[in-house]
Each structure stands twice: as C-alpha cells, then as structure tokens.
Amino acid sequence: MFHVSQGTDPSRHLDDRDRSSFLLHGRGVLGAGKPPDVEAEALDRARALPPCNGSLELSGVYEVQETLVLQGPCKVSATGAQLRLRAPIVFNGSVTLTGDLKVVGKDGPFEQACVSVHGGLLLRAGAHLGIEGCRSSKDEGEGGCLRVEEDLEMRGGVLAFTSCHAEGTQSRGGAAYVRGNVRLAGELHAESCSAKDSGGALYSFEKMAIVDASLQVHNAWANKDGGALYSAENVTIANASFQVHNVRAGRSGGALSSDDSMAIVNASLQVRNATVGGFGGALHAKNHLRASGRWVLEDCRAHFNGGALYSFGSMTVANAFLQVQNATAGSHGGAICSGNSMTIANASLEVHNARAGENGGSLYAYKSLEIANASLEVYNTRAKGRGGALHSARGSMTIANGSLEVHNARAGENGGALHSGGSMTIAKASFEVHNARAGKRGGAMHSGRSMTIANGFLEVHNARAGENGGALSSSKNLEIANASLDIRNATAKKDGGALSFAGNVTVANASLEVHHARAGENGGALYSGGNITIVQASFEVHDTTAGGSGGALCSHLGSMTIAEASLEVHDTTAGGSGGALYSAENMTITNASLQVRNARAGQDGGALFASGPLRGSGRWVLENCQAEGGGGGIFIEEGHITLTGPAISCSRCLAKAGSGGAFHVSAGRMTISGMVTVNDSMAALGGGDAVYVKKDLHLHTAILAGRTAALAVGGHASIARLLCTEAVNGCYVEGSSANIAAVQCQRGGGLQESGVQTGCLKCAEGQIRLAANSSHCQPCPSIPTAAVGCDSTELEIPPGYMVNTTNLTDWYRCPNTATCPGGIWKAGRKLEDAVEVVQPMCALGYEGPGCMRCAAEFAWADSTAMQCIRCSTSQWEVVRFALFYLAKQMGLFMFAVATVTNAKRDKNNSSAMLNQLMAFAAVASVAMSGAMQTGAFRHLQESAHRLASLLESLQLPIALAQGQSTGAQVSSHCLLSRWGLDGSFVTVHWATSILPAFLVAILLAAQGLGVAVVVGVNVFLPAFTSAFGRYLVAYRLRPEGEEGGRELRMDFLPSGDPHTVIALVLTAIVLCFLFAIGSWSYIVWTRKEPFQQHVAFLTASYKPSCSAWEVERLARKMLLGLLPALLPVSLSPALQMGGVSLILLVSLVLYIHYQPYKVEFWNQLEMALLLVALAIMIMTSCLVANDFHWANSGATQAALLFTICLLASGVSVVMIGAIALAFYDERRGGLGRSEK
C-alpha cells in the first residue's frame, strides 16, 4: 500500500493535466498503488460488503449491487479496500474512518449520493478516503459523492473526490454535502466536480473551518454559489494551503462563497481561472471578509461586482501579500469589491490588468476605503465609470503610512486612478501615479468632497482629464500640509491642468512642483473655485498653459494669499488674463519669494492679474512677461497696489495693446515702500512703460533701466529716490503733479521738467552731467582761451587747464602746465561710478584746483620746488633717507668746522676752487631743474626714455658738488607723514632746523661765538632762509584779465591772518640776510692781528682792500637759494631765470671791476664760471620761452636741452677733477707750484 502522510500532497509538484490523470487513474491517495492488471484481477474477485456491528474492517474489493443500509454508528477500518457501487450505500449513524478506502461509483447516476452518512463523518489521522465517478440525479439532491447529515471532520489524512456531480436541478455539493459543520485538518482534493445549485465541490450547511490543511480543487462549477466551496455560515481558513483552478459559479463566488463572514488567516491561497455570473469571481462573502497570508488570484471574472474578491459586508486585508492578475468585473471592483468598507493594513497588494464595467477598476468600496501601513501596486487598470484603480462610493478614502503605485489607469468618468465619493486623505504615504486618464474629472484622483494630503509624497506623471483636474480634482476643498507633490505632463480639457478644486485650496509647509500642464479653460497648473492659500511652502510651476485665465494658478471666484512662501513660475501662458497668477478678488503675497519668468497673457496681466487689491512684501522677480492688453507684469482691475518691499523687479515686460509695461492699476493708487526695479519693460501703445496708475503713485526707491522710460500717473506722483542711471533714454513721470526728492540720472541726462514730463531727461545741447551725485544738467565749461570738447556725456579739457567736475563753470588755468596734461572725463556707466576718468586732468601725484596739491601717497620733494614725488613704502628707503640726511648735515658741518678751524692766512688752490664749484653748482642745479620742467624734456621721456635717463644722470656731479641726493623716493615731507605728523612746509621747516641748531650750539660751546657764527651761517642759514621763500609761493588759476583772475593764491602760508603772516615771513627773511651779512662783516671789520682761524677763513683768499668779499659770496648763495624757492621754475620760470641771471650778472660785473682774489687765476676762473653760468641761464630761458611758442622746433629744443645739461654737468666734472688734482699736489707739497 502506498501511504501519504498527513499534511503532504504528492501531486503539488505536477501541473494541472498531470494532476488530473494522477487522480483519475487511482494513483497516489486514491489508488492502492497496484499495476492496472493486478487491480482488474482484484475487481473480478469482488465480494459483498458485510454488515457493520459497530465496527467494520475492510480489505480487498467489495461491490454493492443494491442500495445498502448499514445500521448504527460504524467504525470503519480499511486496509487498501475498494468499494464498487452500483447502488448507493447508507450509514444510519456516525462513521469513523481509519486506513485507506476507495469508493468508485458504477452504473450511475443514482438518485442520491454514493455514500450517505446519517450522522457525522470523522476521518482520523492517517485516514485516506477517495470517492470518484458518482452522480446524483434527484432534483433536490444533496451531494454527488458524499452526503453527511451532521458534521464532517478531518483530523488529518486525505479526502479526495474525482468526477463527482450533483445533477438535480436544485442539488448542492457536487462532491460532498454536509448538513452540519465542516472541520478539515488534512488534505482535501476535488477534481472535476459540479453542482446544479451551489458548492461545486463542497457544500456546508453550517460553518466551515479549514485549519492546518491543504486544499486543491480543479475543474469545479456550480450554477449558483461557490464554484468550488460553499458555506451557508461562516468560513474560516487558517494556516492552510488552498489551490483552486478552473472553477466557475453562476451567482457568487467562482471558487469560494459564504452566506456569512469569511476569514482566511495565514493561508496560502491560489485561485486561477475563476469565473462567476454574479459577484466575486474567486471569493464571495455575504458579510465580512478578512484576509491574511499569501494570496495569488489570476484570471478571475465576475459578471457583476468583484472580479476576484467580493464581500457584501466590510473587507479587511491585513498582514497579507495579495496578488491579483487579469481580473474583470462587469460592474464594480475589477479585482476586489466591498459592499461596505474596505481596510488594507500591514499588507502588500499587487493588481495587474484589472477591469470594471462601472466603478473601481481594481478596488471598490461602497463606503470607506482605508489603506494603512501597506504597499499597493496597481498596473493596467480600467473602469468605465469612476475610479480607474480605486473607488470608494459613499465613504472616505484614506491612504496612510504606506506606499501606493498606480500605472496605466483609466476611468470613463471621474478619477482616472482614484475616486472617492466622500473625502480623500493621503497621510504619511508615498503615492505614485503614472499614465492615468479620466473621461471627466481628476485624471489621477478625484474626491467628491475634500481632499487632504499630509506628511507624504505624491507623484503624478502623464495624467489627463476630459473635464477638470488633469491630475487631481475635488468637488470641495484641497489641503496639502507637510507634503511633497510632483506633477508632470497633466492635461485637462476644462479647468485645472494639474489640480482643480471647486472649493478652497490650502498649501502649508509643503513642496509642490508642476511641470508641463495644460488646461483648456482656467488654471494651467491649479484651479480653485474658492480661495487659494499658500503658507510657508515651496511651489514651482514650469511650462503650463490655460486657454482661459491663470496660466499657472487661478482663483476663479475667490482671493489668493501667499505668505512666507517661495513661488516660482516659469514658461506659462494664459489665453485670458493672468499669464501666471489670476485672482477674481484680492491677491496678497507677503514675506514671500516670488519669481515669474516667461509668462504670457492673451488679455491683461502678463504675470499677475487681480480683480481686487494687491498687497504684498518680500522679494519679487518678474521677467519676460507679456500681455496682449495692459499690465505686462501686473494688472489690477479694481483697488490698489500696496507693497512693502524689500524689493520687486520687473524685467522685459510688455503690454502690447494697453498701458503699463510693468504695472497697471486701472482704478486705484499704487504704493511701494521698498525698492522697485523695472528694466526693458514697455507699453507698446504708450501710457507708462513702467507704470500706469489711475490715481496717486507713491514710491520709495524706483530703479528704471534699459528702454523703460515712463511712469504714467493720473494723480500725484511722489518718489523718494528715482534711479535712472541704466535707462537708455532716461526716465520720467508723465503727469500733472510730481515730487521727486532725490534722483540719479542716466549718462547725459539730468532732472528736468518738460511739459507733463518730470524726471531724468537728456541734457540739452551745450549741457552735460558727469557726476552721479549731481542730478541736474550743467552748462558745459566755457574757457575763452581754450577749445573745450563737451557733449551730454563726455568732457575733454585741453592741456594746461582743468575744471571742477562738480561745478563745470569753475575752470582753472594750471600754473604748472606739466601737471595738467589735459583730461577726458565721461559720465559713469554704472550707478556707483561717479565719473569715468579716461585721462585724468592732473598728472600722477597731483590733485586739487589747478593740480597744485600732492595726492595721497605723494608729498613735496626736498630738492625740487613744487614737485610731488611718490612716498616709498619701503622701510629701507626710509632708513636710507634718514641716514643720508644725517650724514649730509653732519658731513657738511664737520667739513666746514675743519675748514674754518684750520684756516691760514694763505689759502690753497683746492679750497678756493671748491668754493667756486659749490657756487657754480647752485646755479647749474637751477638751470637743469628748469630745463627738465619743459615740454621738450617730457617729450624726450616719452619718445626716448634712455636719453632722458642719461640727461637725468648728468645731475649726479652737480648734486655731489652741492652735497645733495638725486632721485630719492623719500623726502622730509614723506618722512614726517610716516611718523604721524602733518608734513606741511612749516612742520618740515622747523623739524629740519633742530639738528643744525643742536650742532651750532655744540660748536658754540666748544669753539666760541665767532667760529659758531661763521660755520652756522655758511652751512645752515641759506637753506633755513630759502625755506621761508616757499611760504610766499603765489600763483593764479585764471589769467589776470579773466573773471577771478586777480585773485592771487598763496596756499602754503602758515595758518593765521594772511597779511600778518606775510609780514612776519618777509621780516624773517630780511633778518636772516641782515644777520648773515652783518655778522660776517662785523667779524672782518673788527679783525686784529694775529687773525683767528674764522677770520682767516673769511679773508685769506682776498686782497686786503676786498677782505670782506666773502660776504658777497654768502649773499649770492642765499639769494640763489631763496629765489627758486620763492619763484619755482614750474610756476614762474621766466622770473626765476631772469632773477638768477640778474644775480649772476651783478656778480660778474663786481668781479670784473674789483678782481677781489689775491691770486689772479682765481679771479679769472671765477669770472669764467660766472660767464658759463650766465650762458646756461640764458639758454635755459630760451628753452622755457620757446616751449610755449606755437612755432617751436623739436630739434632746437633738444639741442638747447642737451647743451644746457652737458655744459652744467661737464663744467662740474672738470672742476671736480681740477680740485682733486690740486688737492693731490698740495698733499705732495706743491703749494709753490700752484701759486706759480
């Protein structure tokens, strides 16, 4: 005997065809395991079935020829037994079966079941009962193979039915009919069974419980209920495996039907190819249906509701994996239908290819539908009515704490994917809808009442609606809170390309994105029949279109409020008004970031349109907005605009056939307290490129740029700041009354009034505006002696002149033409650019009126009067200058002390020639300084830099002879400024006098008054006196004949009353001369034999009759120091050259007449040097004079320049050589030869 242990199924690994053959031929659980010839031989030896006296033991083959009734309870123990029934067998009592028993019906049909038990039937563990080939024909027969009047219970084992049919017109239980309860724990197999009424395989009049069991039903049908199993009361399947293939029922439950509740818990359920003519293609429960475990339902169909599952009462799917493929319902619920509420919790549900003839292509709930902590995936689903995937008819729909995906869903009416007749809530869930379509409203979702999306994520791609709401719609309100929505490619033939709601729309703490949405009427992205409120949210709209109003958002009958939110709208179009936003009432946008780019309106309001007032604050950006009517940016039909900043900008906005390129206020006023910027915005037909306001206009700061020009105001215009620096053609207010407190105009424009225009208008011919801090056009400067280039934006000043850029009528003739090369100034191109300096009017290092002040980082030079040098920032340069200054002062002082204290009655050649060289170097220095201030030298610097550098190097021997430095980048003024002092002439004068005074005081104490006076006067007094001359430098800034020309400027005087200071300075100069000349003269005139050293120093070189001649040399030295300081060559070259020449001429005449030196050679040498110095000064005067003549020759100027420098430097070099040679001879004792 081949046994099958409890809980196993040897056929589960076979396909349907093999399993049918396996059961029909008596193999496995139905046969004894014998070969066919052995089995036939056994049947030939069949014997009659003995009576049951409480127990019945069977083995072998038995045959029943006539109806057999066995009395009393019977315990049947079978060992490989087989019953051949040619008539039915009846047990009048309960039956308990152990062992293996096979029952085969022959010569049917019978009027009743093959086996009837008028009691209960119990299969003990290990029992195997197989019944096949039985048919009952009684019209109201019960059970084709088996009828049990009381309970049927299996405690393990196998119960198998094959080819069992209840053929009576109202017969039930094709395989078995149980009058009582069914309790199965084991294996139940039914193959090819049917019932004309209900229960194609098994019918239970009372409850049915299948626990820890395995059920397989193949090829079963019933004309009414339960194609495989039917229970008149509750059905419970727990911890079981249930496979039903190829079943059908005429009324309910193609596989399993219950007239009460059904609970399938922790079960593996597989139903394939199940069909019903009524409700529940696979399962039907008249009351509640509860499901858990792993379910696979494939190819299920219902003529009415529930292609796979149907419960007339509520339905709960919990802790389950449910997969439905290829399900169809003629009415509601292509896959699953509940006549009450439906709950899916902690479950995973997949639906593929579901169809409903009416509502709910996949899931239908008559009342509420709740999905919590579940994963739901729906693919390829359709409903001819509402809810292409999910539908709740009269209750709410809630999706919480789970994920839902719907792909390829369609509804003939509302809700291409989801439809709720009540409210709809999606909370803490992830929801994706791809490719959804609705014939009417809500291409993806529709709610008959309000819709709430909270704390979740919703993604809708490729959705379409025949009427409203390409993606989402509701007959009432929408609330989105703490959620994220992403909608792409949505289309509605009427309102709301993506979202359409008849009531209010509220978005709070959420993120929304809508891309590529189209609406045939209003609201390309969002439509609301009530109010729209967006608070603390982020909303992005890209590429949306509306045939009516509101290319992006439309509040058709209510107001719109956006607060503390970010709204970005790009590439939107409206056939009506409001290319981006439309509000039928008020519009309020506060503390928000608003960006609208590339928006178009077929009527008014390229970006925003509101029938009522507009109030707002935050940062707004409108770019590339266009309206076919008025208000290229914003259009307000009734009411006012009140904005409180901080900033709003409108760029490239156009009103094609109306007024107000950026803003249009039809009936009210406009007030913006922040900054408003309008750039390249225009009204094609005029009436305010930037603004059109019917009443008053109040702006705090307005910036107009590009082609934007006009602000058209019907009332009074009040603007605190009007900035037009970037406006191509200026900007202005068009109106009868305007008050502009501050203005910054465009290049070439100024604040003016012309007719009804007030603002930045282009300067008239002969006027200019350069400085940004000036708001008015100014007359171009008029310089009688110079040609000035001037238009509205550019000023060209010729060399030698300059003007005050803040007051162009204030012009100056530069005293030093070298510091005024001529300037080119243009009006600044940006707001922060005061003036664009193409070429400065002052040379580098100079500034102020007439370029007579040193600029920052520059200071006056020590060696050259009125020359500014750049102060070096190098610490080494500063130290070098300080050391050189100390060395020079100390060196000159010590040399002078040594010379005076070692003086003898007879002076040697080297000492006399050194004095002559120093006198000549003083003149040569003045000449070379004057020559290098000319235009000829500047031209040489530009064209032949090396030659100019060579000429500058020729100053070195002259500086050496004077004890000065050349080319320093530091001066006393720089040094004092670096130390925190003011660096003025007075400060430098007294600071540089400290060391000389200290040295003279030491000498006075050491050598006495005479030596101290001679050395101090000789070394320090000339420079001290010349410093007073710098205070008296005077110059004019206009020719004397011009207005203001008589004013003589003396900018270097010490502080105080000018007249008093001048008198004091002149007195100081006279006193210095008197002291110098008087002290030396007194020393000579009061001399006594033997001469003291300082007396010998003053008289040794001269004849007794000319013993005081050294006073002449001192006076000449002091005058040559004072004159260049008082009359700098850069300011008064002719006076300086003439004064120096006059001094030289007087000295020459005196020397010719008196011949004061003892040695004739010294007289001749002195006169020769004076003649050469005078010639140099004459040539320098010619060079300077010729420099200003229009007919000067460059070659002549260059020849004079080189001649002056070569003579001055050459003579100095020759003298230095002669002095060195004389000194050498004197050291060798050649005094006599030198005298010879």
Number of C-alpha atoms within 10 A of each C-alpha: 11 14 18 17 18 19 19 14 19 12 18 12 9 11 9 15 8 11 17 18 11 18 23 17 11 19 17 17 28 28 25 21 16 14 10 11 8 10 15 11 10 15 16 10 11 16 14 12 18 11 13 17 12 14 16 16 14 20 15 17 22 22 21 19 16 11 13 16 15 18 16 17 20 21 19 20 19 21 18 21 19 27 24 21 25 20 23 27 23 19 22 17 21 21 23 20 23 21 22 28 28 24 24 18 26 20 12 17 22 24 20 30 34 31 24 24 25 20 22 22 26 21 25 19 19 21 27 30 23 24 27 28 24 33 31 30 22 20 17 18 26 34 38 41 35 27 30 28 21 22 23 26 20 27 20 23 28 33 23 22 31 26 24 32 33 40 28 22 15 18 29 39 38 41 39 33 33 29 22 19 24 27 21 27 27 30 29 24 22 30 25 25 34 34 39 26 30 35 38 43 41 33 36 31 22 21 25 28 22 26 22 19 27 26 22 21 28 25 23 33 33 35 25 26 37 40 43 41 31 37 29 20 21 25 27 19 25 22 18 24 23 22 21 28 23 22 32 33 36 24 26 37 40 44 40 32 37 31 23 21 25 29 21 24 22 21 24 22 23 20 28 22 23 33 33 36 23 25 37 42 44 40 33 36 33 23 22 24 27 21 25 26 21 20 23 16 28 23 23 33 33 36 23 25 37 41 42 40 32 35 34 24 21 25 29 21 25 23 19 22 21 23 20 28 21 22 33 34 36 23 25 37 41 42 41 32 37 34 24 22 26 29 21 25 23 19 22 22 21 19 27 20 22 33 34 36 22 24 36 42 43 39 32 35 34 24 22 25 29 22 26 21 19 25 22 22 20 27 21 22 33 34 36 24 25 38 43 42 39 34 38 35 25 18 22 26 30 21 27 24 19 22 22 22 19 28 21 21 33 34 35 23 26 37 42 44 39 33 36 35 24 21 25 29 22 26 23 20 25 22 23 20 28 21 22 33 34 37 23 25 36 41 43 39 35 37 32 23 21 25 29 19 26 23 18 23 22 21 19 28 21 22 33 34 37 22 26 36 40 42 39 33 37 31 20 20 25 29 17 26 21 18 23 22 20 16 27 22 22 33 34 36 23 26 38 40 42 37 34 36 31 23 22 22 27 18 26 21 18 23 21 20 19 28 21 22 33 33 37 23 25 36 41 43 41 33 36 31 22 22 26 27 19 25 21 19 23 21 20 19 27 21 22 33 33 37 23 25 37 41 43 39 31 36 33 23 16 20 25 28 20 25 21 19 23 22 22 18 28 21 22 33 33 36 23 25 35 40 43 39 31 33 32 21 21 23 28 22 24 21 20 23 21 21 20 28 22 22 33 32 36 21 26 35 41 43 40 31 32 27 19 20 22 28 18 21 24 21 21 23 18 28 25 22 33 34 37 22 25 34 42 44 41 34 32 30 21 18 19 23 25 18 24 19 19 15 20 23 20 29 25 23 35 32 36 23 19 24 32 38 43 40 34 34 27 21 14 21 26 26 18 24 19 18 19 23 19 30 23 23 33 32 31 19 15 17 23 30 33 37 32 31 28 19 18 18 25 18 20 19 20 24 21 33 24 20 20 31 30 28 28 28 25 19 17 18 25 18 21 15 17 24 23 30 30 22 23 19 21 28 34 29 28 24 17 15 16 22 14 18 11 16 25 24 33 33 31 27 32 31 24 17 14 10 9 13 20 23 29 31 24 24 24 15 11 14 21 28 34 32 23 24 17 19 21 23 24 21 19 21 24 15 18 8 9 13 12 16 13 21 19 24 21 22 24 19 25 16 18 22 28 28 22 14 18 14 16 19 15 14 20 21 23 26 22 23 21 19 24 26 20 19 21 17 21 24 24 22 16 15 16 10 15 17 21 17 16 13 15 18 26 27 17 17 20 23 18 13 18 27 27 22 19 19 19 11 14 22 27 25 21 19 16 19 19 23 21 22 25 20 23 18 13 11 9 10 15 21 13 14 19 16 12 15 17 13 13 15 18 15 14 18 21 15 14 18 21 12 16 21 18 13 22 19 17 13 18 20 22 20 16 17 20 17 14 18 23 20 22 24 25 19 25 27 21 23 26 24 22 24 27 20 19 24 18 23 20 15 14 16 14 10 11 12 12 12 14 18 12 10 18 16 15 19 24 18 21 29 20 16 22 17 15 15 17 14 12 17 18 25 26 24 24 28 20 16 17 15 10 9 13 14 21 18 19 18 16 21 20 12 13 15 15 10 14 18 13 11 16 22 15 13 20 17 10 11 12 12 13 18 23 22 21 22 25 23 23 20 20 17 21 23 19 21 23 22 21 22 22 25 21 21 21 18 19 19 23 21 16 12 8 12 9 13 14 13 13 13 13 16 14 15 22 17 9 9 9 12 9 9 16 17 10 13 20 15 12 14 18 13 14 19 20 13 15 22 18 14 17 24 18 11 17 21 12 8 14 10 6 9 16 18 18 25 27 22 22 22 24 23 25 22 16 13 9 15 20 21 22 21 18 13 16 20 17 20 20 22 19 22 22 22 20 28 24 21 24 27 27 23 22 18 22 19 16 25 28 15 18 25 21 14 17 22 16 14 18 18 13 14 18 14 9 13 19 22 22 16 17 12 14 19 18 15 13 25 19 13 21 24 15 18 27 23 16 25 28 18 19 28 22 16 24 23 14 19 17 11 9 7 8 14 13 14 10 12 21 16 12 19 21 16 16 24 25 16 17 25 24 16 21 26 19 13 21 20 12 16 19 15 14 20 18 13 17 17 10 9 11 15 16 10 9 14 11 8
